[in-house]
Amino acid sequence: MSVATRRQQLEEIREIVAEVLELEPEEITDTSLFIEEHDADSLRAIEILARLEKKYRVEIPQSDLPRMVHLTAVYEVLAEHAGWTA
């Protein structure tokens, strides 16, 4: 996968996360922690998961939610289930 494609996908994920957390995309860095830094709760985490599944047509088990603590981790989990090469 090209760097441009990975970056583009990260930006798409950032937009989804920002919308769910009611933040501006610029407020979310690749490693800012959703719970500790952005006051996310479990319902918002599930909403992020559902939106990613719908957008990318992939199924992500809720058991992977604890791994999805920041943008880079979300990308890695999504890439794993979508079959993208990391």
KAVENLIN-V244948 format. One line per field, one symbol per residue. ss: DSSP state (H for helix, E for strand, C for the rest). phi: phi as a letter, one per 20 degrees, with the letter a starting at -180 (. if undefined). A space follows every 50 residues. Layout:
ss = ???
phi = ???
This chain:
ss = CCHHHHHHHHHHHHHHHHHHHCCCHHHCCCCCCHHHHHCCCHHHHHHHHH HHHHHHCCCCCHHHHHHCCCHHHHHHHHHHHHCCCC
phi = .ffffffffffffgffffffelcegffdefcfffffdclfcffffffggf fffffelcddfffegffeebgfffgfffffeemfee
